[in-house]
Amino acid sequence: MKDLIKSIRTELKYLGYLFLALLAIFKIVFYKENIFILIRTVLALFWLFILPGFALMYIWKERFDFLERLIAGSVLGIALVGLSSYYLTLFKLNIRWQYILVPLILLIVSIWYLLKSHKQSDEKKTIDEIEGNDEMEGKLP
Amino acid sequence: MDEQKKPIFEFAFLLIIFGVLLWMGIGAYYEHTLNYDYPKGFMATDAFYKYDRAAFLDETGDNRHTPSYLCSGVEGIEERYPFISFHNIVLFKDASGLELYNSQLLLSVLYTILGGLLTYIIIRKYNQKLALLSVGIYGFLFVGNFYIGFLFGWWPQIMGSLLLVGIIWVMLNFDLKGFHILLGLILASAFLTHTPEALFGGLFCAIAFGYNFIKNKFDLKLLKRMSLTFIVFLLFSLYYFPIFFESFLLHGSAGSITFSPKASSFPAPMFSHFGFYGWLILIGIGASIILLFNQKGKNWKYFSMAFFMGLVTYSALIGLNERVYQNRFFWPIYFGIFFALGIHTLIKLIPLKIPMSIYYIIPIILLVITTTYYFQPPSSSGLVANKEMWEGMQWVRHNVPVEETALVLYGDSYNQHGIYSAFGHVMYNVDWSYLPNNLGFDLSESVSKIESGTVTRNYSIRPFIHHIELPKRTSLLKLEYIDVWKLTGEDWDNGKGFRQRDLCTFNYVVIDRQSRVPQLAAYNLLIREKLLKNSYIKEVFSNNWYSILKNDKTGESCIL
């Protein structure tokens, strides 16, 4: 669990750098625009699409590097935010609050799944250590 | 290059590319502001329909029904268009505080760039150098005819294209745990965003699955995973199925399949539009075929999207469907790997060791060439000519009560009739709105009145009704089609709804003060002058573009 928290902390720092870089790009491209509008726009992109997708992709952290999780995660975020909002609206949830609720729900589900699977793999690791079933050892030449 | 610094270089490189593409996609056209004060780039009827769907969702929270003002006041008509892209726009508008139309264009540009970046990721798994070089053609995404999707309002198609790249990425990683569920979800999302891209994605998956299934000697585990994908897709798209089958397929909104060559109904991108970049793509196609042949098909999956979408986007030539021309907007993305391999083949001819840094520099130079020689932001604002025009339309949308009638006189933009949706009201319109772009109406009577400067009570007028037959949902999986024209006592068959109607019976008359044809603007003002001679008709909104009159005694003889 400590490893997971440490890695999340590191990657959140990267996301922070990315936020600043994107803000700088937006400021250069839209140099006539008010900075507060740009900050809110980039924050909206992060909150709505980047973070939910990135959190979901954390489930496959071992399989993809940061860049791939970021880009593919954003595409998945776009797909899932729209899909969730579509059905929540069909079920009469007011659309006005969905920009807060939908990413929040996706984030919670992803984090819950991540913690659950991490806990399971931790437990499995402990059993393997007790029983001496270290898979990596078997793979050594 | 220092291996440790490589990810940082790559990240910086992609950020530069992102910035250049953002500049080309929206920055230059929006004159480097983001929150424009009126919709820019609405250049066709579809742009207004798409905007209106998002606006209606934003205003009412209803994603099931077509606005009654598009159906002559009839309520409960089922919305036929897939709706997910509009959800993203509304949510993004709420989160960012941008105007809805600005959110719409910005998101579409970002979707396109993201589609390019995801393709970069796919190619990178095969070869980093090729991935870097492929980016050099992305500038064309915002050049000439490739940009039409943004201006004609085909924003859902753009999001659909991004999701199609997403589907392909998920399918290429299908072996991973849980990816079969992801595939089902993203397929459903694409299906509810823009159906054709979901169908192409589905076809791609079916082919890839078939290949893997045979290769894995009919592995039942693979079949089970794919079945689960289909079940997830079905569960999340079931609600839209009756619309898809009845409206999209049976009622022909999807276009036709006749196996005879079909021309594009819009200025579609052609291969020649790539200029000399096209030669590099051609070299790349040849090199890819040789490479795949020599390697006995190994690494096919990295080329699969390029070949597959290449075939899809040319399938109109054998008559499969003219809509595939829209998918050519993403050619620079699909053909990126060919383009990269074309350059790589030429680089290999140089008898020197090429440092890695060159592979970062080449695409940037190519992008600079694209921006310098090929790129030109659209010069026109679109059919909404300026802020004052937009303010007038919004005034009608927010102030004219639903039960009161509104007539709009001639305006230059109204022959693209989707524009009436922006008024958010059942808009009646005069037949000479079609004067510059006549669709076969007999306008002789109206023209003679304009030429002689005669103002009368009766004119050839019709309500704007979107489509003829529209569906109502009678149960979860059943739709019933009704003829909205007949239901509201209108006659489409004779004169397409135009008939003589009394100007004095309308509660509101919306008058354009300006036109590219001065005689038509002058005639509008002549009608205005006659109407204002009555004490019960008042001007309730006025600016340089519009004069909106309110008639408090409808039916009185207002033209003396």
Interface residues (C-beta under 8 A of the other chain):
Chain A: A21 L22 I25 F26 I28 V29 F30 Y31 K32 E33 I37 L38 R40 T41 L43 A44 L45 W47 L48 I59 W60 R63 D65 F66 L67 E68 I71 A72 S74 V75 L76 I78 A79 L80 V81 G82 L83 S85 Y86 Y87 T89 L90 N94 I95 R96 Q98 Y99 V102
Chain B: P7 E10 F11 L14 L15 F18 G19 L22 W23 I26 G27 Y30 E31 H32 T33 L34 N35 L57 D58 G61 D62 N63 R64 F83 I84 S85 H87 N88 V90 L91 F92 D94 A95 S96 G97 L98 L106 L110 Y111 L114 G115 L117 L118 Y120 I121 M159 L162 L163 V165 G166 W169 N173 L176 G178 L182 L185 I186 A188 S189 A190 L192 T193 F236 Y239
